[in-house]
Amino acid sequence: MAATTSNEAKVSIKVIVDKLNKRVVYAEADYTFVDILFSFMTLPSFFFNNI
């Protein structure tokens, strides 16, 4: 069996949840995670501009 290398990125997310009202009260994340989320949000607008 060949040796494999693992290129894993770890993201730390801290979330405080109000279980009674089922809402997220506070969320804290690394800037890379936020950049990924914003890139997902801008992806659909790019496709709609080309139509």
QUINORMO-V96239 format. One record per backbone hydrogen bond with DSSP energy under -0.5 kcal/mol. NH is the residue of the N-H (numbers start at 1). CO is the residue of the C=O. E is the energy in kcal/mol with one decimal. If there is no record, write none. Layout:
# QUINORMO-V96239
nh=[NH NH]
co=[CO CO]
e=[E E]
This chain:
# QUINORMO-V96239
nh=[7 8 13 14 16 17 18 19 22 23 25 25 26 28 30 34 35 36 37 38 39 40 41 42 43 44 45 46 47 48 49 50 51]
co=[5 6 11 28 26 15 23 17 18 18 16 23 16 14 12 30 31 32 33 34 35 36 37 38 39 40 41 42 43 44 45 46 48]
e=[-0.6 -0.9 -0.5 -3.2 -3.2 -0.5 -3.2 -1.0 -1.2 -1.7 -2.8 -0.6 -1.6 -3.0 -0.9 -1.6 -2.3 -1.9 -2.2 -2.5 -1.9 -1.7 -1.8 -1.7 -0.9 -0.7 -0.5 -1.3 -1.4 -2.1 -1.4 -0.8 -0.8]
